[in-house]
Amino acid sequence: QVRLVESGGGLVQAGGSLELSCTAFGRAFNSVPMGWFRQRPGYEREFVAVTSWNGGRQVMADSVKGRSTISRDNAKNMVFLQMNSLKSEDTAVYYCAAGRRPTYDVYQSPDDFAYWGQGTQVTVSS
């Protein structure tokens, strides 16, 4: 059974940092992009970050650019989201996702991702 399991969420004060982790079970995803999305209260799910199959390319949403980085470790079947200088508007459920098709490029639409984790809550207190 293919599963993505996120961890690392929690409560943090504004200005603080968190690192989210996502571990894939059941198959390797080393040929597809891996991404992070989030859903804030009252909003639709939105793109946060994506990394290419080998970690050579990353695209970050404008809302987190300069404050967050995405990385992956294919040997461990893991992807990470390091978030710094957190703001109250970063409060959301964060989801890890694995791409639907192999590519040397990246994609950002949720429809391009085939597998999703259950989400981890990040709450930033002001």
C-alpha positions in Angstrom: 0.0 0.0 0.0 1.4 3.4 -1.0 1.3 6.0 1.7 2.8 9.4 2.4 3.2 10.3 6.0 3.9 13.8 7.2 5.5 14.8 10.5 7.0 17.8 12.1 3.9 20.1 12.4 3.0 21.8 15.6 2.5 25.1 17.4 5.2 27.7 17.0 5.4 31.4 17.7 5.6 33.9 14.9 9.2 34.3 13.7 10.0 30.7 14.6 10.9 27.8 12.4 9.7 24.3 11.7 10.8 21.5 9.5 8.2 19.3 8.0 9.1 15.8 6.9 7.3 13.4 4.6 8.1 9.7 4.2 6.8 7.6 1.4 6.0 3.9 1.9 5.1 1.3 -0.6 7.1 2.5 -3.6 9.9 4.8 -4.6 9.2 8.3 -6.0 12.6 9.1 -7.2 11.5 9.7 -10.8 8.8 12.2 -10.1 8.5 15.7 -8.5 7.5 15.9 -4.8 5.6 18.8 -3.5 4.0 20.5 -0.5 0.6 22.1 -0.4 -1.4 23.7 2.4 -4.9 24.5 3.2 -5.5 27.5 5.4 -8.9 27.9 7.2 -11.5 29.2 4.8 -9.2 28.8 1.8 -8.8 26.1 -0.9 -5.7 24.0 -1.0 -2.7 25.9 -2.4 0.7 25.2 -3.8 3.6 25.8 -1.4 6.7 24.2 -3.0 7.9 21.5 -5.4 11.2 19.8 -6.0 12.3 17.9 -9.1 13.0 14.2 -9.2 16.6 14.7 -8.1 16.2 17.8 -6.0 18.0 19.9 -8.7 15.2 22.3 -9.2 12.8 23.9 -6.7 9.9 26.2 -7.1 8.5 28.0 -4.1 5.2 29.9 -3.9 5.6 33.7 -3.6 4.0 33.5 -0.1 6.9 31.5 1.3 9.7 32.4 -1.1 12.8 33.5 0.8 11.5 32.0 4.0 11.2 28.3 3.1 13.2 25.6 1.3 12.2 22.2 0.0 14.6 19.3 -0.3 14.5 15.6 -0.7 16.4 12.5 0.1 15.7 9.8 -2.5 17.7 7.2 -0.6 15.3 7.5 2.3 12.2 8.2 0.2 11.7 11.5 2.0 10.9 15.1 1.2 11.3 18.1 3.6 10.0 21.6 4.0 12.0 23.9 6.1 10.0 27.0 7.1 11.6 30.0 8.8 10.3 33.4 9.9 6.9 31.9 10.2 3.8 34.2 10.2 0.3 33.7 11.5 -0.9 33.4 7.9 1.2 30.3 7.5 -1.2 28.5 9.8 -2.6 25.7 7.8 -2.7 21.9 7.3 0.3 21.0 5.2 0.2 18.1 2.8 3.0 16.2 1.1 2.3 15.0 -2.5 4.0 12.8 -5.0 3.9 13.5 -8.7 1.8 11.6 -11.2 4.3 11.2 -14.0 8.1 11.2 -14.4 9.6 14.4 -15.7 12.9 16.3 -15.5 10.8 19.4 -14.9 8.4 20.3 -12.1 4.7 21.0 -11.9 2.5 22.8 -9.4 -1.1 21.9 -10.1 -2.7 19.6 -7.5 -4.0 17.6 -10.4 -0.5 16.6 -11.4 0.1 14.8 -8.0 -1.2 11.3 -7.6 -0.5 10.5 -4.0 -1.2 12.6 -0.9 -0.4 12.4 2.8 -3.0 12.9 5.5 -1.6 16.3 6.4 0.1 17.9 9.4 -1.2 20.9 11.3 1.0 24.0 11.6 -0.2 26.7 13.9 1.7 30.0 14.2 0.8 32.1 17.1 1.2 35.8 16.9 
